[in-house]
C-alpha cells in the first residue's frame, strides 16, 4: 500500500472548544500546547493530513461524527486511515509510522490507552463500516475491547502499539511519562501543572490538619479549583 493511499486523520476539537468541555485544559495553555504538539507530529508523518474539528464534524454524537469523518476521507480514494486525537502528550511520529508499516503489511493497528480507549487506530477501508463504527460505546472504558473484538470477528490482523496515557481529567497529568514527551514546550507546561498539583496536595493535607484543630479556612483557597476539577 503506497503512501498516497494512506491518510492521517486528526479528529479533535480546537483549543477554544476543548476548554468548553474540559475546563482544566485552560490551565497553563495546556489545550493549545497539545494541539501544537499534535500538528507537529502530523506534519512529520509526511502523510496527507485531514483535520476534523467542531467546524466540519457532522453528526449528533461522538460516534456519528467520528464515523462520518472517516467515511469522508475514504470517499477521497484512500485505502487506509490512521486516526489520532490531540489529548495524548506521549504520542510521537514513531507511533504513526509504526501504524503505517502495519497497514502496508495488510494489518490493522490499535494504540491503546490506560482508560480502555485508544489514542490511534490504523484502519484499512475494508474493515470500516459506517453504521457499525457509529454504534460503538465511544468514550467508555469498554471501547478498546469492543473495537478489538469487532475487528477480530471481521478477520482483521490486529497489532497493538505501545500503551499510552491520554488526558481526560486533570489528575491524568500525574500518570504522564514526562521524560518521553518529545515537544519541549508541552513538557514545560505539564511540568508546571504537576508542580501546581503537588503544592495543592500539600495545602490539602495542611487544611485537613488545621480542620482537626477547629480552624476555619478561607473558602477562596487555591485548592477549591483543584477539588472542582477532579470531582
Buried (B, 14 or more C-beta within 10 A) or exposed (E): BEEEBBBBBBBBBBBEEBBEEBBBBBBBBBBBBBBBBBBBBBEBBEBBBBBBBBEEBEEEEBBBBBBBBBBBBBEEEBBBBBBBBBBBBBBBBBBBBBBBEBBBEEBBBBBBBEBBBBBBBBBBBEBBEEEEBBBBBBEEEEBBEBBBEBBEEEEBBBBEBBEBBBBBBBEBBEEBEEEEBBBEBBBEBBBBBBEBBEEBEEBBEEBEEEEEEEEEEEEEBEBEBBEEBEE
